[in-house]
Amino acid sequence: MRNFDVGRVLRYGVSGAASTFTHLGVALALHDGAGLWPVVASTAGFVASIVVSYTLQRNWVFRSAVGHGVGAARFLTVTAVAWTVNTVIVGTGTSVLGLPYPYVQAVAIVIIPVVNYALNSRWTFTAATPPAPEPAAGCTRS
């Protein structure tokens, strides 16, 4: 098991805050300043937040050497998983259990960063371990 890295968790929290403020800032600027429809403005903010989050997590939080092609694809996969988890929690909590939306969303807001951290720290930004070399012809492993 890996050692728990408090500094990395704190950096993760800061990167999450930066991502959140980016989403909100871009969305509000495009909605209030440019008059865009809220869904379009929020979508643009969300995309901007993904760029900020990926950049900070790859370079600062996890200090990963994983290439951008692999890292970005994995990061987008984790983002899709988080969106799915959010949708299931909110849908189940409000429609099936009849709970108030703000409470259900609060539960999702607590769970999703934990899921994201677990997946990003163990998969997204971790280089694959190369397989052990095969023995030379005629040699056997002991």
C-alpha positions as CSV (number, residue, x, y, z in Angstrom):
1,M,0.0,0.0,0.0
2,R,1.2,3.5,-0.8
3,N,2.0,6.0,1.9
4,F,-0.6,8.7,2.5
5,D,0.7,12.0,1.1
6,V,-0.9,14.9,3.0
7,G,0.8,17.4,0.8
8,R,-0.5,15.8,-2.3
9,V,-4.1,15.8,-0.9
10,L,-3.8,19.5,0.0
11,R,-2.5,20.2,-3.6
12,Y,-5.4,18.2,-4.9
13,G,-7.8,20.4,-2.9
14,V,-6.2,23.6,-4.2
15,S,-6.4,22.3,-7.8
16,G,-10.0,21.5,-7.2
17,A,-10.7,25.0,-5.9
18,A,-8.9,26.5,-8.9
19,S,-10.9,24.3,-11.3
20,T,-14.2,25.3,-9.6
21,F,-13.4,29.0,-9.7
22,T,-12.4,28.7,-13.3
23,H,-15.7,27.0,-14.2
24,L,-17.7,29.6,-12.3
25,G,-15.7,32.6,-13.6
26,V,-15.8,31.6,-17.2
27,A,-19.5,30.7,-17.0
28,L,-20.5,34.0,-15.3
29,A,-18.3,36.1,-17.7
30,L,-19.9,34.4,-20.7
31,H,-23.5,34.6,-19.3
32,D,-23.4,38.0,-17.6
33,G,-20.9,39.7,-19.8
34,A,-21.5,38.2,-23.2
35,G,-25.2,37.3,-22.8
36,L,-24.8,33.6,-23.6
37,W,-27.5,31.1,-22.6
38,P,-26.6,29.7,-19.2
39,V,-26.2,26.1,-20.4
40,V,-23.7,27.2,-23.1
41,A,-21.9,29.5,-20.7
42,S,-21.7,26.7,-18.1
43,T,-20.5,24.2,-20.7
44,A,-17.7,26.5,-21.7
45,G,-16.8,27.0,-18.0
46,F,-16.8,23.3,-17.5
47,V,-14.4,22.7,-20.5
48,A,-12.1,25.5,-19.2
49,S,-12.1,23.8,-15.7
50,I,-11.1,20.5,-17.2
51,V,-8.0,22.1,-18.8
52,V,-7.1,23.8,-15.5
53,S,-7.7,20.7,-13.5
54,Y,-5.7,18.4,-15.9
55,T,-2.8,20.8,-16.0
56,L,-2.6,21.3,-12.3
57,Q,-3.1,17.6,-11.4
58,R,-0.6,16.3,-14.0
59,N,2.1,18.9,-13.3
60,W,1.7,19.9,-9.7
61,V,-0.6,17.5,-7.7
62,F,0.7,14.1,-9.0
63,R,3.9,15.3,-10.7
64,S,3.4,12.8,-13.4
65,A,5.6,11.9,-16.3
66,V,2.8,10.1,-18.1
67,G,2.5,11.4,-21.7
68,H,-0.3,13.8,-22.6
69,G,-1.9,11.4,-25.0
70,V,-2.4,8.7,-22.4
71,G,-2.8,11.1,-19.4
72,A,-5.5,13.3,-21.1
73,A,-7.4,10.3,-22.4
74,R,-7.4,8.7,-18.9
75,F,-8.3,12.0,-17.3
76,L,-11.3,12.5,-19.6
77,T,-12.4,8.9,-18.8
78,V,-12.3,9.7,-15.1
79,T,-14.2,12.9,-15.7
80,A,-16.9,10.8,-17.5
81,V,-17.0,8.4,-14.6
82,A,-17.4,11.3,-12.2
83,W,-20.2,12.7,-14.3
84,T,-21.9,9.3,-14.3
85,V,-21.6,9.0,-10.5
86,N,-23.0,12.4,-10.1
87,T,-26.0,11.6,-12.4
88,V,-26.7,8.3,-10.6
89,I,-26.5,9.9,-7.1
90,V,-28.7,12.9,-8.0
91,G,-31.2,10.9,-10.0
92,T,-31.5,8.2,-7.4
93,G,-31.6,10.5,-4.5
94,T,-34.2,12.9,-6.0
95,S,-36.4,10.7,-8.2
96,V,-36.2,7.3,-6.4
97,L,-35.7,8.3,-2.7
98,G,-37.5,11.7,-3.0
99,L,-34.8,13.6,-1.1
100,P,-34.3,17.3,-1.6
101,Y,-32.0,18.2,-4.4
102,P,-29.5,20.4,-2.4
103,Y,-28.9,17.6,0.1
104,V,-28.4,15.0,-2.6
105,Q,-26.1,17.2,-4.6
106,A,-24.1,17.8,-1.4
107,V,-23.6,14.1,-1.0
108,A,-22.3,13.9,-4.6
109,I,-20.0,16.8,-4.1
110,V,-18.4,14.9,-1.2
111,I,-18.2,11.6,-3.0
112,I,-17.0,12.7,-6.4
113,P,-13.6,14.2,-5.4
114,V,-12.8,11.0,-3.5
115,V,-13.6,8.9,-6.5
116,N,-11.6,11.2,-8.8
117,Y,-8.6,11.3,-6.4
118,A,-8.5,7.5,-6.2
119,L,-8.7,7.0,-9.9
120,N,-6.3,9.8,-10.9
121,S,-3.7,8.8,-8.3
122,R,-3.8,5.1,-9.1
123,W,-4.4,5.1,-12.8
124,T,-4.6,8.4,-14.7
125,F,-1.2,9.8,-13.7
126,T,0.6,6.5,-13.0
127,A,3.0,5.1,-15.6
128,A,2.4,1.4,-16.4
129,T,5.0,-0.9,-14.9
130,P,6.9,-2.5,-17.8
131,P,6.7,-6.3,-17.9
132,A,9.7,-8.3,-16.7
133,P,12.1,-9.1,-19.5
134,E,11.9,-12.6,-21.0
135,P,14.9,-14.8,-20.4
136,A,17.4,-15.2,-23.2
137,A,17.0,-18.3,-25.5
138,G,18.2,-21.4,-23.7
139,C,18.1,-19.8,-20.3
140,T,15.6,-20.7,-17.6
141,R,14.4,-18.8,-14.7
142,S,15.1,-20.2,-11.3
